């Protein structure tokens, strides 16, 4: 094993769990999160000489977020194409805990807003760091965060929150 492979392996061993969490929050699906992380690590390894000189973690986060946004756009386009038979919608459980309610609301956000919420509030990055990961301005991060939080507040109105709290107490 070369020194380059060894340093990449050490990076993956140290940061894979954190990066998988970012991927999961970016897409909301465990299997897709693993695939996103695998794609990001593959792209990172191909550019390891250049990436390791800087901090590799922001680079991997950026690849995860950008790939998640691209895939969400593709799915959106495919969902517009009409089907002959409408797919069945799964029944929602009456006993929903806060985590599921939050994840559903997060999944309903547009990909860019979801990415901003994940980076700012789950990963606790500053606005400047999130802007760097997303490749946009700080102002864009601020406006996307504001819009996302407004949508989340609407989605998680008082009625839902009371239901969640009531189920948690039961």
C-alpha positions as CSV (number, residue, x, y, z in Angstrom):
1,X,0.0,0.0,0.0
2,X,1.4,3.3,-1.0
3,X,1.6,6.4,1.3
4,X,-1.2,8.0,-0.7
5,X,-3.5,5.0,-0.3
6,X,-2.6,4.9,3.4
7,X,-3.4,8.6,4.0
8,X,-6.7,8.2,2.2
9,X,-7.6,5.1,4.2
10,X,-6.8,7.0,7.4
11,X,-9.1,9.9,6.4
12,X,-11.9,7.5,5.5
13,X,-11.5,5.6,8.8
14,X,-11.6,8.9,10.8
15,X,-14.4,10.7,9.0
16,X,-16.7,8.1,7.4
17,X,-19.3,8.1,10.1
18,X,-19.7,11.9,10.1
19,X,-19.8,12.0,6.3
20,X,-22.4,9.2,6.2
21,X,-24.5,11.3,8.6
22,X,-24.2,14.3,6.2
23,X,-25.2,12.1,3.3
24,X,-28.2,10.7,5.1
25,X,-29.4,14.1,6.1
26,X,-28.9,15.3,2.5
27,X,-31.1,12.6,1.0
28,X,-33.2,11.1,3.8
29,X,-32.6,7.5,2.8
30,X,-30.0,5.1,4.4
31,X,-29.2,3.1,1.2
32,X,-29.0,6.2,-0.9
33,X,-26.8,7.9,1.7
34,X,-24.3,5.0,1.6
35,X,-24.3,5.3,-2.2
36,X,-23.8,9.1,-2.0
37,X,-20.8,8.6,0.4
38,X,-19.3,5.9,-1.9
39,X,-19.6,8.2,-4.9
40,X,-18.0,11.1,-2.9
41,X,-15.2,9.0,-1.7
42,X,-14.5,7.6,-5.2
43,X,-14.3,11.1,-6.6
44,X,-12.1,12.2,-3.7
45,X,-9.7,9.3,-4.2
46,X,-9.3,10.2,-7.9
47,X,-8.3,13.7,-6.8
48,X,-6.5,12.8,-3.6
49,X,-3.2,14.5,-4.6
50,X,-4.9,17.8,-4.9
51,X,-7.5,17.4,-2.2
52,X,-5.3,16.2,0.7
53,X,-3.2,19.4,0.5
54,X,-6.2,21.3,1.6
55,X,-8.8,20.0,4.1
56,X,-10.4,17.0,2.4
57,X,-13.6,17.0,4.5
58,X,-15.2,20.1,3.0
59,X,-14.4,18.7,-0.5
60,X,-16.2,15.4,0.3
61,X,-19.1,17.3,1.8
62,X,-19.4,19.4,-1.3
63,X,-19.4,16.3,-3.5
64,X,-22.1,14.7,-1.3
65,X,-24.4,17.7,-1.3
66,X,-23.9,18.4,-5.0
67,X,-24.6,14.8,-5.9
68,X,-27.7,14.7,-3.7
69,X,-29.0,17.8,-5.4
70,X,-28.3,16.4,-8.9
71,X,-30.1,13.1,-8.0
72,X,-33.1,14.9,-6.5
73,X,-33.4,17.0,-9.7
74,X,-33.3,13.9,-11.8
75,X,-36.0,12.3,-9.7
76,X,-38.1,15.4,-9.9
77,X,-38.0,15.3,-13.7
78,X,-38.9,11.6,-13.7
79,X,-41.8,12.2,-11.3
80,X,-43.3,14.7,-13.8
81,X,-43.5,12.0,-16.5
82,X,-47.0,10.6,-16.2
83,X,-47.6,7.0,-15.4
84,X,-50.7,4.9,-16.3
85,X,-51.4,3.7,-12.8
86,X,-50.7,6.0,-9.8
87,X,-48.4,4.3,-7.3
88,X,-49.9,3.4,-3.9
89,X,-49.0,5.8,-1.1
90,X,-47.9,4.2,2.1
91,X,-50.1,4.7,5.1
92,X,-48.6,6.8,7.8
93,X,-48.4,5.5,11.3
94,X,-50.6,7.3,13.9
95,X,-47.8,6.9,16.4
96,X,-45.1,9.1,14.9
97,X,-42.2,10.3,16.9
98,X,-40.5,13.7,16.5
99,X,-37.6,12.2,14.5
100,X,-39.9,10.9,11.8
101,X,-41.9,14.1,11.6
102,X,-38.7,16.1,11.3
103,X,-37.2,13.8,8.7
104,X,-40.4,13.9,6.6
105,X,-40.4,17.7,6.8
106,X,-36.7,17.8,5.9
107,X,-37.3,15.4,2.9
108,X,-40.0,17.7,1.6
109,X,-37.6,20.7,1.3
110,X,-36.1,21.4,-2.1
111,X,-32.6,19.9,-2.3
112,X,-30.6,23.2,-2.0
113,X,-32.6,24.2,1.1
114,X,-32.2,20.8,2.6
115,X,-28.5,21.0,2.0
116,X,-28.3,24.4,3.8
117,X,-30.3,23.1,6.8
118,X,-28.1,20.0,7.1
119,X,-24.8,21.9,6.8
120,X,-25.9,24.8,9.1
121,X,-27.8,23.1,11.8
122,X,-26.8,19.4,11.8
123,X,-23.2,19.9,10.9
124,X,-23.0,23.2,12.7
125,X,-21.1,24.9,10.0
126,X,-20.9,28.7,9.8
127,X,-22.7,30.5,7.0
128,X,-19.3,31.1,5.3
129,X,-18.3,27.4,5.6
130,X,-21.7,26.2,4.3
131,X,-21.3,28.7,1.4
132,X,-17.9,27.3,0.6
133,X,-19.2,23.7,0.6
134,X,-22.1,24.6,-1.6
135,X,-20.1,26.8,-3.9
136,X,-22.4,29.9,-3.4
137,X,-22.4,33.2,-1.6
138,X,-23.1,33.7,2.1
139,X,-26.2,35.6,1.1
140,X,-27.5,32.6,-0.8
141,X,-27.0,30.4,2.3
142,X,-28.8,33.0,4.5
143,X,-31.8,33.3,2.1
144,X,-32.0,29.5,1.6
145,X,-31.9,28.9,5.3
146,X,-34.6,31.5,5.9
147,X,-36.9,30.0,3.3
148,X,-36.2,26.4,4.6
149,X,-36.9,27.3,8.2
150,X,-40.1,29.1,7.2
151,X,-41.2,25.9,5.4
152,X,-40.3,23.7,8.3
153,X,-42.2,26.0,10.7
154,X,-45.3,25.7,8.4
155,X,-44.9,21.9,8.1
156,X,-44.4,21.4,11.8
157,X,-47.2,23.7,13.0
158,X,-48.7,23.7,16.5
159,X,-51.1,20.9,15.6
160,X,-48.3,18.5,14.6
161,X,-46.1,19.5,17.5
162,X,-48.8,18.8,20.0
163,X,-49.4,15.4,18.5
164,X,-45.7,14.6,18.6
165,X,-45.4,15.7,22.2
166,X,-48.6,13.8,23.1
167,X,-47.2,10.6,21.6
168,X,-43.9,11.0,23.3
169,X,-45.6,11.2,26.7
170,X,-47.8,8.2,26.1
